Every structure is written in structure tokens, then in C-alpha cells.
């Protein structure tokens, strides 16, 4: 209770008279979590020092990568992934615990951060997972960073869980998509900034609608790549169909439905899991913000893209930078950015 009061007391002070130390909260939200990178850039451009980070799911991944000093390399990698590159990262498994192992993504992360321990990071980091056995949150504040990230991103039914001793660990967004509590111990922070990438919006809004016009303009090459989405989605649907039907279904050529129709139907099942998870996270995030309101809240509408659209990293990072700039400008109009998008 005292820690919660300390956050509230900071909010009562004029923002403009605070220092530059930030406690950062990065929420879950799949591909929309790329916006966290843009928000970090917006903070750094204004001279803020991030002294503590709590992250969930994609927020945990970005938190760990940033604290280990590898964010520039990670940013370059994801911004150069096209549809086929993302598809190649999907390692389908036949486990009843989940559709994918995420081993290819974790291999890339391992090449960046190696066997780093959370307690050895220069910035305190907390990642949040959910223990299905005890039905409670698990905070990782020490131990292997890679394991903590892997546990936090394990979307139930989609990515296989992490088994640690007697725990079965899945995505922290199941209970706490915007982990405000872990950063309450950052007593030296002058500002608490939270980024919610599963925010509700009164009307569905697209990524293009939110980006400033000068950023919205894309090259012909980028538009051509976007036009190939149909082919990429067909391949994903085919992989998903095989996943849901199992090996035996591939030899069933006499079914009443065409393969294309079945593929579309089975893809709908996976899409429903992710969309349902998004809705739950959005509702939980609202409660977290209401209970522990941050000094600056940056909200990315969950309608800007689907959870799995990881090929849109470049625009999502731009969106995070744009919305981060706007939120900081509203709260601190006298603190200018030293860089442009």
C-alpha cells in the first residue's frame, strides 16, 4: 500500500519539475509490441534515463533486449523481415500444449543476448509469466533472461509453455498484461511511463490512420510487398490447417469440404484464440491502469494490426515513436525531442 501511495504522490507534482529518471512498463500485445521500441526512442530523444523496466509477453522481450544493450541490432533485424521471413520463423509442432515452439525466434534472441542473467543487467528488469498450476503470476527478476522471455511469450494454445520445476509457465498477459506493480519499487524514478498496446478504441482505427501523413507515404517497393500478403496468408493458413487436422488429415482427399475451405475455417480457430486473448488483455490492462495510474500512459489501439502481423515492424515502431512523442509533449511541452522520426 505504501508503494502504491508513492506512485500517486509523484503524480501530484507538476510534471515539468521532475527529473529525467523513468520507470517503464511495457505491455503484451503480439506484433503491436514493436511500438515499444518507438516509445523508447521517444524517451531517449528527450534525454530520459530508463532506470527500471517491467514487461509482459512482447513487452518482456523488448525490455530484455533493451536492457542487454541489443535493441539496435534487434530493431534492424525485425525491420528487414518480410512476409516469407516471418513465415519461416513459424516452427509448427504437433504438441497438444501449443501450435508452435518458438525455437527459431529464441535462437535469434540467443545470438543477441546469449546466456545473460537478469540480475547482471545494467537496468533492473522484471518479466511476468503465468503459472497454470498455481494460477498466479510469476515475476522473473533473476535467472536466465532467455528463459524468462520465453515463458512470458508463451500464448496459451499457440506457443508451447515452459516447464520449470513443478510450474507450467505461459504468457503473463493471461493475468497481468500491463505489469504496473513491479515498478513500484523503483523509488528513484521521477516518472512512471506505461505503454498499453491492447487499448480499446471507440471505433476501429488502422495503423495508417494513426501515422502522420509524412510517415504514411511509403515507397512503391513497400506497397508491392504489402500486396503479396495474400500469398503469405495462404501459406500460413495451409500450415495452420495441417496443425489442427493432424498428420492423417493430409491424406483425406474425399472430404466434403475443399482444402481451401477447410484451411480458411481452421485458420479461423487460431485467429479466434488470439482475438479472444487480446480482448481479455485489453480489459485487464484497463483495471491495472485504474488501480495504479502511471504519470504518462501511451495507448496503442489493438485494432491497428493483428497479433501475428510481425512483418509490419517498421511502421509499428514509427507509430510507437509518434504516439510516444504526442503523449510526452502533452505532459511535458517544454521538453523538446532532439530528433525527428
NUDO-198749 format. One record per residue: residue in one letter; x, y, z of N, C-alpha, C, CB in turn. Coordinates in steps of 0.02 Angstrom, whole numbers, padded with zeros to 5 digits, always signed. Glycine has a CB too. Layout:
N
AXYZXYZXYZXYZ ...
// end
This chain:
341
X+00041-00060+00000+00000+00000+00000+00043+00063+00000-00047+00000+00060 X+00098+00061+00039+00143+00119+00040+00174+00131-00028+00197+00110+00093 X+00192+00077-00062+00222+00085-00128+00172+00115-00177+00247+00017-00155 X+00110+00093-00173+00059+00121-00217+00051+00196-00203-00008+00085-00208 X+00052+00215-00139+00045+00286-00122+00103+00327-00148+00040+00294-00047 X+00163+00295-00152+00221+00332-00178+00212+00351-00251+00284+00291-00169 X+00179+00306-00290+00166+00322-00360+00116+00379-00365+00140+00261-00397 X+00063+00375-00324+00012+00427-00325+00041+00495-00306-00045+00410-00278 X+00086+00495-00256+00115+00558-00235+00157+00590-00289+00157+00548-00173 X+00190+00548-00330+00229+00576-00385+00184+00609-00436+00271+00522-00418 X+00124+00582-00444+00079+00610-00493+00052+00679-00472+00021+00563-00505 X+00055+00694-00408+00028+00757-00385+00076+00815-00398+00012+00753-00312 X+00139+00800-00412+00188+00852-00426+00182+00875-00498+00258+00827-00411 X+00197+00938-00513+00197+00960-00583+00249+00921-00622+00212+01035-00587 X+00228+00894-00678+00271+00850-00717+00334+00887-00739+00235+00823-00778 X+00327+00949-00755+00384+00987-00782+00441+00995-00733+00361+01053-00804 X+00429+00984-00668+00481+00995-00619+00514+00929-00598+00454+01030-00558 X+00495+00875-00630+00526+00811-00613+00593+00803-00647+00480+00754-00632 X+00631+00753-00624+00695+00738-00656+00685+00696-00718+00741+00702-00607 X+00738+00661-00738+00736+00626-00802+00738+00550-00795+00792+00648-00845 X+00728+00524-00734+00731+00452-00724+00662+00420-00732+00760+00435-00654 X+00658+00370-00775+00594+00340-00794+00591+00267-00774+00582+00347-00869 X+00536+00247-00743+00518+00177-00734+00468+00160-00789+00487+00162-00661 X+00483+00110-00830+00446+00097-00891+00408+00031-00886+00493+00096-00951 X+00345+00031-00906+00303-00029-00907+00283-00043-00979+00240-00021-00861 X+00300-00103-01003+00287-00122-01073+00238-00180-01074+00353-00140-01110 X+00179-00168-01103+00126-00218-01102+00131-00271-01157+00061-00185-01107 X+00089-00321-01151+00086-00375-01200+00042-00355-01259+00061-00441-01168 X+00049-00391-01314+00007-00374-01372+00033-00400-01438+00000-00301-01376 X+00076-00450-01438+00100-00478-01501+00139-00428-01542+00043-00505-01541 X+00126-00426-01607+00163-00383-01652+00158-00309-01633+00139-00392-01723 X+00103-00290-01603+00095-00220-01583+00149-00199-01533+00026-00208-01553 X+00180-00248-01501+00234-00234-01453+00294-00202-01486+00255-00296-01419 X+00300-00204-01552+00354-00168-01585+00349-00093-01571+00352-00180-01661 X+00289-00069-01556+00281+00002-01539+00322+00022-01478+00207+00018-01528 X+00337-00027-01435+00378-00012-01376+00446+00017-01396+00388-00075-01334 X+00473-00008-01451+00538+00016-01475+00534+00091-01491+00561-00023-01537 X+00480+00111-01524+00471+00181-01541+00463+00225-01479+00411+00189-01586 X+00428+00199-01428+00419+00237-01367+00486+00247-01332+00369+00202-01319 X+00527+00195-01330+00594+00200-01300+00634+00253-01337+00631+00132-01302 X+00629+00254-01403+00664+00305-01442+00640+00375-01425+00656+00291-01517 X+00574+00382-01416+00546+00447-01398+00572+00471-01330+00469+00444-01397 X+00578+00425-01282+00603+00443-01216+00677+00463-01220+00594+00384-01167 X+00716+00423-01255+00787+00438-01259+00800+00503-01296+00823+00381-01294 X+00758+00518-01346+00767+00580-01384+00757+00642-01340+00720+00582-01443 X+00721+00634-01285+00709+00690-01238+00756+00688-01179+00638+00689-01214 X+00804+00644-01181+00854+00641-01128+00834+00604-01066+00871+00709-01110 X+00780+00563-01070+00760+00525-01012+00805+00463-01003+00687+00504-01018 X+00815+00445-00941+00854+00386-00924+00807+00333-00896+00911+00403-00872 X+00804+00276-00929+00761+00221-00906+00800+00182-00853+00740+00174-00965 X+00774+00182-00792+00810+00151-00736+00778+00086-00713+00814+00199-00678 X+00719+00070-00738+00685+00008-00719+00632-00008-00771+00653+00014-00648 X+00626-00073-00787+00576-00094-00837+00539-00156-00812+00609-00107-00905 X+00474-00155-00820+00433-00215-00810+00398-00229-00876+00382-00207-00751 X+00400-00292-00898+00370-00308-00962+00334-00374-00961+00423-00309-01015 X+00284-00380-01005+00245-00441-01011+00243-00461-01085+00174-00432-00983 X+00254-00525-01098+00249-00552-01166+00297-00514-01213+00177-00548-01191 X+00270-00483-01266+00314-00445-01311+00348-00388-01274+00274-00418-01370 X+00314-00361-01223+00346-00310-01182+00405-00336-01144+00295-00280-01135 X+00401-00399-01121+00457-00431-01087+00516-00440-01134+00436-00498-01057 X+00500-00460-01196+00552-00470-01246+00590-00404-01260+00522-00498-01311 X+00552-00351-01271+00584-00286-01286+00622-00261-01225+00531-00235-01307 X+00594-00271-01165+00628-00250-01104+00695-00284-01097+00584-00264-01043 X+00697-00350-01107+00759-00387-01101+00810-00368-01153+00746-00460-01104 X+00787-00360-01215+00833-00341-01269+00862-00272-01257+00796-00344-01337 X+00819-00225-01235+00843-00157-01222+00893-00156-01164+00783-00111-01206 X+00876-00189-01109+00920-00187-01051+00987-00220-01064+00887-00222-00992 X+00989-00268-01111+01052-00301-01128+01092-00262-01180+01038-00371-01155 X+01066-00205-01203+01102-00163-01250+01099-00185-01322+01172-00158-01229 X+01053-00229-01338+01049-00258-01406+00989-00233-01446+01047-00332-01402 X+00956-00181-01423+00896-00158-01458+00911-00134-01529+00864-00102-01419 X+00966-00097-01542+00979-00077-01612+00985-00136-01660+01043-00035-01615 X+01020-00189-01638+01028-00247-01681+00961-00283-01691+01080-00296-01652 X+00922-00288-01638+00857-00320-01644+00811-00279-01689+00825-00329-01574 X+00813-00214-01681+00771-00170-01722+00788-00179-01796+00781-00097-01701 X+00851-00181-01812+00872-00189-01882+00847-00256-01909+00948-00184-01889 X+00851-00308-01869+00829-00374-01891+00755-00375-01907+00845-00427-01838 X+00713-00352-01860+00641-00357-01870+00616-00311-01926+00605-00341-01805 X+00651-00255-01936+00629-00208-01988+00644-00235-02058+00663-00141-01978 X+00685-00285-02062+00702-00313-02127+00668-00381-02140+00777-00322-02132 X+00622-00400-02095+00585-00462-02106+00525-00449-02151+00562-00492-02039 X+00520-00487-02205+00460-00482-02246+00414-00540-02229+00478-00481-02322 X+00361-00549-02268+00311-00599-02252+00340-00669-02251+00255-00596-02303 X+00381-00685-02301+00409-00752-02304+00458-00763-02248+00443-00763-02371 X+00496-00712-02229+00543-00718-02174+00506-00735-02109+00583-00654-02165 X+00450-00701-02098+00410-00714-02038+00382-00785-02040+00353-00663-02031 X+00358-00805-02099+00331-00873-02106+00383-00925-02089+00305-00884-02177 X+00445-00914-02109+00498-00963-02096+00514-00969-02022+00561-00942-02134 X+00495-00919-01983+00506-00921-01911+00453-00962-01874+00509-00851-01883 X+00400-00979-01910+00345-01018-01879+00364-01092-01880+00278-01006-01917 X+00382-01118-01821+00401-01188-01816+00343-01228-01786+00466-01197-01774 X+00302-01256-01830+00242-01292-01809+00262-01355-01772+00198-01308-01869 X+00226-01368-01717+00236-01430-01680+00169-01465-01672+00268-01416-01610 X+00171-01529-01658+00109-01567-01650+00092-01578-01577+00114-01635-01686 X+00124-01540-01534+00111-01546-01463+00041-01521-01446+00163-01507-01423 X+00005-01556-01402-00061-01532-01381-00056-01470-01337-00097-01586-01343 X+00005-01452-01316+00014-01394-01272+00018-01328-01310+00077-01403-01231 X+00027-01331-01376+00032-01270-01415+00047-01284-01487+00084-01224-01386 X+00036-01234-01529+00045-01243-01601+00117-01234-01624+00001-01195-01637 X+00155-01193-01587+00224-01177-01608+00271-01182-01548+00227-01107-01639 X+00334-01194-01564+00385-01199-01511+00421-01133-01501+00435-01253-01528 X+00421-01090-01552+00457-01025-01550+00532-01034-01544+00431-00983-01492 X+00558-01093-01562+00629-01105-01555+00672-01064-01604+00643-01179-01565 X+00644-01050-01663+00683-01011-01711+00690-00938-01688+00649-01013-01781 X+00637-00911-01661+00641-00843-01634+00689-00841-01575+00571-00817-01613 X+00684-00891-01532+00728-00892-01473+00801-00902-01492+00707-00948-01425 X+00813-00938-01546+00883-00946-01571+00912-00879-01591+00885-00995-01630 X+00870-00837-01624+00893-00771-01643+00907-00729-01581+00841-00736-01687 X+00862-00733-01532+00873-00694-01470+00936-00718-01434+00812-00701-01424 X+00947-00784-01436+01007-00811-01403+01071-00784-01436+01007-00887-01406 X+01068-00775-01502+01127-00748-01537+01140-00676-01517+01117-00753-01613 X+01089-00642-01492+01096-00572-01472+01117-00565-01399+01032-00534-01483 X+01084-00603-01354+01096-00592-01283+01130-00651-01248+01031-00578-01249 X+01138-00707-01282+01174-00763-01254+01144-00789-01189+01245-00743-01241 X+01187-00805-01141+01165-00833-01077+01160-00780-01022+01211-00889-01055 X+01142-00720-01041+01137-00664-00993+01089-00680-00936+01113-00601-01029 X+01109-00662-00876+01066-00668-00817+01031-00602-00804+01107-00691-00756 X+00969-00605-00782+00931-00544-00769+00965-00501-00717+00860-00561-00747 X+00992-00532-00665+01024-00494-00611+01089-00460-00633+01038-00540-00553 X+01116-00479-00691+01177-00448-00715+01164-00390-00763+01220-00499-00749 X+01101-00378-00779+01084-00323-00825+01097-00256-00791+01011-00328-00847 X+01118-00206-00829+01131-00140-00800+01067-00104-00778+01167-00097-00850 X+01010-00126-00804+00945-00098-00785+00903-00152-00754+00909-00066-00847 X+00873-00141-00695+00829-00191-00666+00770-00207-00711+00804-00168-00597 X+00760-00271-00724+00706-00294-00769+00664-00346-00733+00735-00322-00834 X+00598-00339-00741+00551-00390-00717+00509-00413-00775+00506-00363-00659 X+00509-00478-00789+00464-00506-00839+00410-00546-00804+00502-00549-00892 X+00350-00547-00832+00293-00579-00799+00267-00637-00840+00237-00527-00787 X+00259-00694-00807+00229-00753-00837+00170-00775-00793+00281-00811-00846 X+00135-00827-00815+00079-00854-00777+00091-00928-00765+00012-00843-00814 X+00085-00949-00702+00092-01019-00684+00023-01052-00686+00124-01028-00613 X+00012-01096-00734-00053-01129-00742-00069-01175-00683-00055-01168-00806 X-00017-01203-00651-00029-01250-00597-00057-01214-00536+00037-01286-00578 X-00026-01160-00516-00048-01123-00457-00095-01065-00474+00012-01097-00419 X-00103-01052-00539-00148-01000-00563-00130-00931-00533-00221-01017-00545 X-00067-00914-00542-00044-00850-00515+00013-00822-00558-00020-00858-00441 X+00027-00759-00548+00082-00726-00584+00150-00752-00559+00078-00649-00575 X+00198-00752-00603+00268-00767-00585+00311-00711-00611+00291-00837-00613 X+00348-00679-00566+00393-00624-00586+00464-00651-00591+00389-00565-00535 X+00495-00641-00648+00565-00659-00657+00607-00596-00646+00577-00690-00728 X+00647-00596-00593+00693-00541-00578+00764-00565-00570+00671-00505-00515 X+00774-00629-00581+00841-00659-00582+00837-00723-00622+00868-00672-00510 X+00896-00749-00639+00898-00810-00679+00909-00794-00753+00835-00850-00669 X+00909-00845-00796+00921-00835-00868+00869-00790-00900+00922-00902-00903 X+00893-00739-00934+00847-00692-00968+00808-00726-01023+00887-00633-00996 X+00840-00770-01061+00807-00803-01116+00747-00845-01091+00856-00848-01154 X+00757-00880-01036+00703-00921-01009+00645-00878-00985+00729-00964-00951 X+00662-00821-00955+00609-00776-00931+00568-00748-00989+00640-00718-00891 X+00602-00730-01043+00567-00705-01103+00524-00760-01133+00618-00679-01155 X+00553-00819-01140+00516-00875-01171+00453-00892-01132+00561-00937-01176 X+00457-00890-01066+00398-00905-01026+00345-00851-01035+00416-00911-00952 X+00366-00789-01039+00319-00733-01043+00283-00728-01110+00355-00668-01030 X+00312-00756-01164+00282-00750-01230+00241-00812-01249+00335-00738-01282 X+00234-00860-01204+00201-00923-01221+00125-00916-01221+00222-00979-01172 X+00097-00888-01274+00025-00879-01280-00009-00947-01274+00006-00844-01347 X-00056-00955-01226-00088-01021-01216-00120-01048-01279-00140-01016-01161 X-00103-01110-01296-00131-01142-01354-00097-01126-01419-00202-01124-01360 X-00054-01075-01418-00019-01055-01479+00055-01071-01475-00030-00979-01492 X+00088-01049-01421+00159-01063-01410+00165-01109-01349+00200-00997-01400 X+00203-01162-01356+00208-01211-01302+00234-01179-01238+00253-01269-01323 X+00210-01202-01180+00230-01173-01116+00301-01193-01096+00182-01193-01062 X+00326-01161-01044+00390-01177-01015+00379-01215-00951+00433-01112-01002 X+00411-01273-00944+00405-01313-00883+00466-01299-00840+00399-01389-00899 X+00454-01271-00781+00508-01253-00735+00492-01283-00667+00518-01176-00731 X+00530-01334-00648+00515-01372-00587+00443-01397-00591+00525-01328-00523 X+00400-01377-00545+00331-01400-00547+00284-01348-00577+00307-01419-00478 X+00313-01298-00609+00273-01244-00639+00263-01256-00713+00306-01176-00627 X+00204-01238-00738+00190-01237-00809+00177-01164-00826+00128-01283-00828 X+00225-01132-00860+00225-01060-00869+00202-01040-00939+00294-01032-00856 X+00154-00994-00941+00129-00967-01004+00131-00891-01001+00058-00993-01020 X+00105-00861-01054+00105-00788-01063+00078-00752-01001+00063-00770-01124 X+00116-00702-00977+00095-00663-00920+00032-00623-00932+00150-00617-00898 X+00017-00611-00996-00043-00573-01013-00107-00607-00992-00045-00559-01086 X-00104-00670-00975-00162-00707-00953-00190-00677-00888-00146-00780-00943 X-00145-00650-00845-00165-00619-00782-00146-00546-00776-00136-00658-00725 X-00090-00527-00808-00064-00459-00798-00031-00433-00861-00015-00458-00739 X-00070-00409-00909-00042-00385-00973-00004-00319-00968-00095-00378-01023 X-00015-00282-00914+00020-00218-00905+00046-00216-00833-00028-00156-00920 X+00105-00244-00821+00128-00255-00752+00153-00192-00717+00184-00305-00753 X+00106-00156-00686+00122-00095-00650+00157-00108-00583+00059-00054-00639 X+00136-00160-00548+00161-00172-00481+00237-00179-00476+00129-00234-00454 X+00271-00216-00521+00343-00225-00512+00383-00160-00513+00369-00270-00566 X+00359-00108-00546+00399-00046-00549+00386+00000-00490+00384-00010-00614 X+00341-00019-00446+00328+00024-00388+00387+00026-00341+00266-00001-00351 X+00432-00022-00347+00492-00023-00305+00546+00024-00332+00519-00093-00299 X+00535+00053-00390+00584+00098-00420+00577+00168-00388+00576+00103-00497 X+00597+00173-00325+00586+00234-00287+00623+00294-00316+00607+00224-00215 X+00677+00282-00352+00717+00337-00379+00687+00365-00443+00788+00314-00392 X+00635+00333-00470+00606+00356-00533+00570+00422-00523+00558+00303-00561 X+00579+00467-00570+00544+00531-00569+00478+00526-00607+00588+00586-00600 X+00473+00475-00649+00416+00470-00694+00401+00396-00707+00428+00507-00760 X+00338+00378-00704+00316+00311-00723+00281+00316-00790+00269+00279-00668 X+00307+00281-00840+00279+00281-00907+00255+00210-00924+00331+00306-00960 X+00193+00204-00944+00165+00138-00962+00142+00139-01034+00107+00119-00915 X+00154+00083-01069+00134+00077-01139+00086+00018-01146+00196+00067-01186 X+00024+00033-01160-00028-00017-01168-00041-00027-01243-00094+00003-01131 X-00024-00085-01269-00033-00097-01341-00093-00141-01356+00030-00129-01370 X-00138-00147-01307-00202-00181-01319-00260-00135-01300-00206-00248-01280 X-00252-00071-01312-00302-00023-01290-00366-00027-01330-00274+00048-01294 X-00422-00017-01296-00487-00012-01329-00491+00055-01365-00545-00019-01278 X-00528+00057-01419-00542+00120-01454-00617+00122-01470-00499+00129-01519 X-00649+00181-01466-00721+00185-01479-00740+00157-01547-00744+00258-01476 X-00698+00169-01597-00709+00142-01664-00644+00110-01687-00731+00198-01714 X-00648+00056-01727-00586+00026-01753-00544+00077-01790-00603-00033-01799 X-00480+00079-01776-00435+00126-01809-00376+00087-01837-00411+00181-01759 X-00354+00106-01897-00300+00071-01929-00233+00104-01915-00311+00067-02005 X-00180+00067-01928-00113+00093-01919-00101+00154-01963-00061+00039-01935 X-00125+00150-02025-00114+00205-02072-00151+00268-02050-00138+00184-02142 X-00208+00261-02019-00245+00319-01996-00210+00355-01939-00314+00298-01973 X-00172+00319-01899-00139+00349-01841-00071+00379-01858-00130+00299-01787 X-00039+00352-01909+00027+00378-01928+00021+00448-01958+00062+00331-01977 X+00068+00492-01944+00066+00558-01976+00075+00550-02051+00121+00604-01948 X+00048+00597-02089+00046+00591-02162+00115+00582-02192+00013+00651-02192 X+00164+00617-02166+00231+00612-02196+00261+00543-02186+00277+00665-02168 X+00238+00508-02133+00262+00440-02120+00221+00389-02158+00261+00425-02046 X+00158+00405-02169+00113+00359-02202+00135+00344-02274+00042+00386-02202 X+00165+00394-02306+00186+00384-02375+00240+00331-02378+00212+00451-02405 X+00230+00281-02419+00277+00226-02425+00302+00219-02496+00245+00160-02402 X+00359+00187-02503+00388+00178-02569+00347+00127-02608+00461+00155-02564 X+00355+00127-02674+00320+00079-02716+00341+00008-02698+00333+00093-02790 X+00404+00000-02680+00428-00066-02661+00392-00092-02599+00505-00064-02648 X+00381-00049-02549+00346-00069-02489+00273-00087-02505+00348-00014-02436 X+00242-00048-02550+00173-00063-02568+00168-00130-02605+00144-00007-02611 X+00219-00143-02647+00220-00207-02682+00225-00266-02634+00277-00208-02732 X+00267-00256-02582+00274-00308-02532+00209-00319-02494+00331-00291-02482 X+00174-00265-02480+00110-00270-02446+00059-00309-02489+00083-00200-02430 X+00064-00299-02555+00017-00332-02599+00026-00408-02601+00024-00304-02669 X+00085-00430-02579+00098-00502-02578+00072-00536-02515+00172-00515-02585 X+00037-00498-02474+00011-00525-02411-00035-00585-02424-00025-00472-02372 X-00074-00581-02478-00121-00635-02492-00086-00702-02498-00159-00620-02555 X-00030-00704-02534+00007-00766-02542+00036-00790-02477+00061-00757-02592 X+00062-00743-02437+00090-00761-02372+00038-00791-02327+00122-00700-02339 X-00022-00759-02326-00075-00783-02283-00098-00853-02304-00134-00734-02285 X-00097-00867-02369-00117-00933-02392-00071-00986-02365-00118-00935-02469 X-00006-00970-02363+00042-01018-02337+00032-01029-02262+00113-00995-02351 X+00019-00974-02226+00007-00980-02155-00055-01022-02142-00001-00911-02123 X-00107-01010-02182-00169-01049-02173-00157-01123-02186-00223-01023-02219 X-00116-01138-02236-00101-01208-02251-00066-01241-02193-00059-01214-02315 X-00016-01205-02164+00020-01233-02107-00027-01242-02048+00078-01187-02087 X-00071-01194-02038-00118-01198-01982-00167-01255-01991-00156-01132-01974 X-00189-01265-02054-00235-01320-02068-00203-01387-02050-00256-01320-02142 X-00139-01396-02069-00105-01458-02053-00099-01466-01978-00036-01460-02085 X-00087-01410-01944-00080-01412-01871-00144-01437-01838-00062-01342-01844 X-00200-01408-01857-00263-01426-01824-00289-01494-01845-00316-01373-01839 X-00278-01512-01907-00305-01576-01931-00262-01636-01912-00312-01574-02006 X-00197-01624-01903-00152-01679-01887-00125-01711-01950-00186-01731-01844 X-00078-01756-01941-00045-01788-01999-00095-01825-02043+00009-01835-01976 X-00141-01862-02012-00186-01904-02051-00230-01866-02099-00228-01944-02005 X-00245-01804-02082-00291-01766-02123-00262-01749-02191-00311-01702-02088 X-00195-01751-02197-00165-01733-02261-00182-01784-02315-00089-01727-02253 X-00200-01845-02295-00215-01897-02343-00290-01904-02356-00187-01963-02320 X-00329-01861-02323-00401-01865-02331-00422-01823-02390-00438-01842-02267 X-00428-01853-02448-00444-01816-02509-00518-01821-02527-00402-01841-02566 X-00557-01857-02488-00626-01868-02507-00675-01833-02459-00641-01942-02509 X-00651-01785-02422-00693-01749-02375-00744-01707-02413-00652-01705-02329 X-00796-01685-02377-00849-01646-02408-00826-01576-02424-00909-01644-02363 X-00777-01549-02387-00753-01481-02398-00691-01481-02441-00739-01446-02331 X-00681-01428-02479-00618-01421-02515-00563-01404-02466-00624-01366-02570 X-00500-01416-02485-00443-01400-02442-00442-01325-02428-00377-01422-02475 X-00458-01285-02478-00456-01213-02468-00508-01191-02416-00470-01176-02534 X-00568-01218-02420-00621-01201-02373-00602-01223-02303-00688-01231-02394 X-00574-01284-02298-00554-01309-02232-00498-01267-02203-00533-01382-02236 X-00451-01247-02246-00396-01205-02223-00420-01139-02195-00347-01192-02280 X-00468-01108-02228-00496-01045-02204-00531-01056-02137-00544-01016-02255 X-00568-01112-02131-00603-01125-02068-00555-01138-02011-00651-01184-02077 X-00503-01177-02023-00456-01193-01970-00415-01132-01950-00411-01249-01991 X-00398-01090-01999-00363-01029-01981-00407-00987-01935-00344-00988-02045 X-00472-00989-01946-00517-00951-01903-00513-00973-01830-00588-00959-01928 X-00499-01037-01818-00493-01060-01750-00434-01027-01714-00486-01136-01748 X-00377-01025-01747-00318-00994-01718-00329-00920-01709-00256-01007-01761 X-00359-00890-01759-00373-00818-01756-00419-00803-01697-00404-00793-01822 X-00466-00847-01684-00513-00837-01629-00477-00840-01562-00570-00889-01631 X-00429-00886-01555-00390-00890-01493-00354-00825-01480-00340-00948-01498 X-00320-00799-01531-00281-00738-01523-00326-00678-01509-00239-00726-01584 X-00381-00673-01545-00426-00616-01535-00458-00619-01466-00480-00616-01590 X-00476-00678-01443-00505-00685-01376-00454-00665-01323-00529-00756-01365 X-00392-00685-01334-00339-00667-01287-00329-00592-01286-00273-00703-01306 X-00331-00561-01344-00325-00487-01348-00379-00452-01309-00327-00465-01422 X-00441-00475-01316-00497-00443-01281-00488-00448-01205-00563-00476-01302 X-00467-00506-01182-00456-00516-01110-00400-00470-01085-00438-00589-01095 X-00345-00466-01123-00290-00424-01103-00310-00350-01101-00230-00434-01150 X-00349-00329-01150-00370-00259-01152-00410-00241-01090-00412-00246-01215 X-00455-00287-01069-00496-00273-01010-00454-00272-00947-00552-00326-01003 X-00407-00320-00941-00364-00322-00882-00319-00261-00878-00322-00386-00883 X-00294-00238-00935-00249-00180-00936-00285-00118-00909-00223-00167-01007 X-00349-00111-00925-00388-00054-00900-00391-00054-00824-00459-00056-00930 X-00399-00113-00794-00401-00118-00721-00333-00101-00691-00422-00188-00700 X-00280-00123-00723-00213-00108-00697-00199-00033-00698-00159-00144-00739 X-00219+00000-00752-00209+00073-00757-00252+00110-00706-00226+00097-00827 X-00313+00085-00695-00358+00118-00647-00331+00111-00576-00428+00089-00652 X-00303+00052-00560-00277+00041-00493-00212+00076-00479-00269-00032-00482 X-00168+00079-00529-00103+00110-00521-00088+00155-00581-00047+00056-00513 X-00121+00212-00584-00114+00255-00643-00042+00281-00651-00161+00314-00639 X-00013+00272-00710+00055+00298-00722+00054+00373-00733+00087+00262-00782 X+00112+00403-00732+00117+00475-00745+00103+00490-00819+00186+00502-00726 X+00128+00445-00862+00116+00452-00934+00091+00384-00960+00180+00475-00972 X+00033+00384-00991+00005+00323-01020+00002+00331-01096-00065+00308-00991 X+00035+00285-01130+00035+00285-01203-00006+00224-01225+00108+00283-01233 X-00060+00236-01261-00106+00183-01280-00107+00172-01355-00176+00198-01254 X-00091+00111-01375-00093+00091-01445-00157+00049-01455-00029+00049-01466 X-00205+00072-01495-00267+00034-01505-00252-00036-01532-00314+00071-01554 X-00287-00085-01505-00274-00154-01526-00297-00168-01597-00308-00202-01478 X-00334-00121-01627-00359-00131-01695-00307-00111-01749-00423-00091-01706 X-00250-00084-01728-00202-00060-01779-00173-00117-01821-00145-00021-01746 X-00170-00176-01791-00148-00234-01829-00165-00297-01789-00072-00231-01846 X-00160-00353-01821-00172-00417-01787-00111-00437-01746-00190-00472-01837 X-00122-00481-01699-00068-00504-01655-00009-00532-01692-00095-00555-01607 X-00022-00565-01749+00031-00602-01784+00061-00565-01843+00002-00667-01808 X+00046-00501-01852+00073-00465-01910+00143-00438-01896+00026-00407-01929 X+00189-00483-01885+00257-00464-01867+00297-00436-01926+00294-00524-01839 X+00269-00439-01985+00304-00410-02043+00295-00333-02046+00277-00441-02107 X+00257-00304-02000+00244-00232-02001+00284-00194-01949+00170-00219-01991 X+00342-00221-01932+00383-00193-01879+00400-00119-01891+00446-00233-01871 X+00421-00103-01951+00444-00035-01965+00390+00016-01951+00467-00030-02037 X+00330+00004-01975+00275+00051-01964+00252+00053-01892+00216+00034-02009 X+00254-00005-01858+00233-00007-01788+00282+00030-01743+00225-00080-01765 X+00346+00025-01760+00396+00063-01722+00385+00138-01733+00468+00043-01744 X+00370+00157-01795+00356+00227-01810+00294+00251-01772+00345+00237-01885 X+00244+00207-01768+00184+00225-01731+00199+00236-01657+00131+00171-01740 X+00239+00191-01628+00258+00199-01559+00296+00263-01546+00300+00140-01536 X+00341+00280-01592+00378+00343-01585+00331+00403-01590+00433+00347-01639 X+00286+00401-01638+00239+00456-01648+00193+00465-01587+00197+00443-01711 X+00164+00410-01563+00118+00416-01507+00154+00430-01442+00076+00353-01501 X+00215+00405-01437+00256+00422-01379+00272+00496-01378+00319+00381-01379 X+00291+00523-01435+00305+00595-01440+00244+00636-01421+00327+00613-01512 X+00186+00616-01446+00125+00654-01431+00108+00652-01356+00066+00625-01471 X+00114+00593-01326+00098+00587-01254+00146+00627-01211+00099+00514-01233 X+00210+00624-01228+00260+00661-01189+00252+00736-01199+00331+00639-01208 X+00235+00756-01260+00226+00827-01274+00166+00855-01235+00217+00838-01349 X+00113+00814-01229+00055+00837-01191+00072+00848-01117-00002+00787-01197 X+00112+00803-01089+00129+00807-01019+00187+00853-01004+00144+00739-00993 X+00234+00858-01052+00294+00898-01041+00309+00940-01103+00355+00853-01026 X+00267+00989-01116+00275+01029-01178+00341+01067-01181+00219+01078-01184 X+00373+01076-01124+00436+01113-01125+00497+01071-01140+00445+01147-01061 X+00489+01004-01141+00546+00960-01153+00544+00936-01224+00545+00900-01104 X+00584+00965-01266+00583+00950-01338+00624+00889-01354+00608+01010-01379 X+00605+00855-01408+00643+00799-01433+00704+00824-01470+00599+00754-01479 X+00759+00786-01466+00819+00807-01501+00826+00772-01568+00881+00792-01459 X+00772+00738-01589+00775+00701-01652+00705+00700-01683+00801+00628-01641 X+00703+00689-01747+00640+00683-01783+00632+00611-01806+00637+00731-01844 X+00572+00593-01826+00559+00524-01848+00596+00508-01912+00485+00512-01857 
// end
